[in-house]
Amino acid sequence: MLAVLLVFPTIVEVEKQDRSPAFSCLPLGCKPTYLARKLGDKRRRSRSVLNSEELAVLEREIVSCRRCPRLVAWREEVAREKRASFKDEVYWGRPVPGFGDPDAGVVVFGLAPAAHGANRTGRIFTGDRSGDFLFAALHRTGFANKPVSRSKGDGLRLSGLWISAAVRCAPPQNKPTPDERDACLPYAARELEVLDAKVVVCLGAFAWDAALRMLGKRPKPKFAHGAECEAGSFVLIGCYHPSQQNTFTGVLTPEMLDTVLSRARALSKVTREGDGLVR
């Protein structure tokens, strides 16, 4: 008993000095929960800063992209002509970068910006009914501090989640070509390289197929709502897209989306256990 008591002052001392080898001081069988949390949080803060810097560089590249002539022409035409209800607004009219927590454990992967949604506001899934449905679910499941996303600078923050898309420009009729998809996917791949996320929620069959292509998964598992598959070090979860067609008809309900997001959170915790993080 005396030997055990003599060890704990050393742990406290090491904590004060913030030295990572503190685990060697612990008695056999003692779970270092507090210390793991402290050291894990310190690593996470440092990693988050680096991630933010790399993501900022990538964002500038995405926003300046003019690689696909058809998409450039369409996004700029929509931004000039506008919808009557938004005639007094200045449209973004450029590629839309990802958005969220640089320390995200989960990535929500969509199709492309909506012409009068993200192409108008400059934030992914913002300014249309699909985004309203998605962000309400993110708030219910603890990923967002607010249930709505209106525009940049509205105070919305995501925690533990990043939102991305296969294609970054609004496509005509919401249908990118295979070449446009392939030209844009490297941006999403680079996001995954920077982020520590290991769980990707794919909204719709297009996003599912694009993610599998990006991660080199062969043969490709069939898309289904709630489907799960491993692709390299990632876990993919299929989810119906929160389009008006799906949400108005009940193909996708709030409960269904909440279940997928909660499952993604649970899986992200499992995949990060080896990271020393205690959440």
Secondary structure, DSSP 8 states (H G I E B T S, - for coil): -HHHHHHHHHHHHHHHHT-GGGGGGS-TT---HHHHHHHHHHHHHHHHHHHHHHHHHHHHHHHT----HHHHHHHHHHHHH--GGGTTS----S----EE-TT-SEEEEES---TTTHHHHSSTT-SSHHHHHHHHHHHHTTSBSSS---STTS---BSSEEEEES--S--GGG---HHHHHHHHHHHHHHHHHS---EEEEESHHHHHHHHHHHT-SS-----TT-EEEETTEEEEEE----HHHHHTTSS-HHHHHHHHHHHHHHHHHHTGGGT---
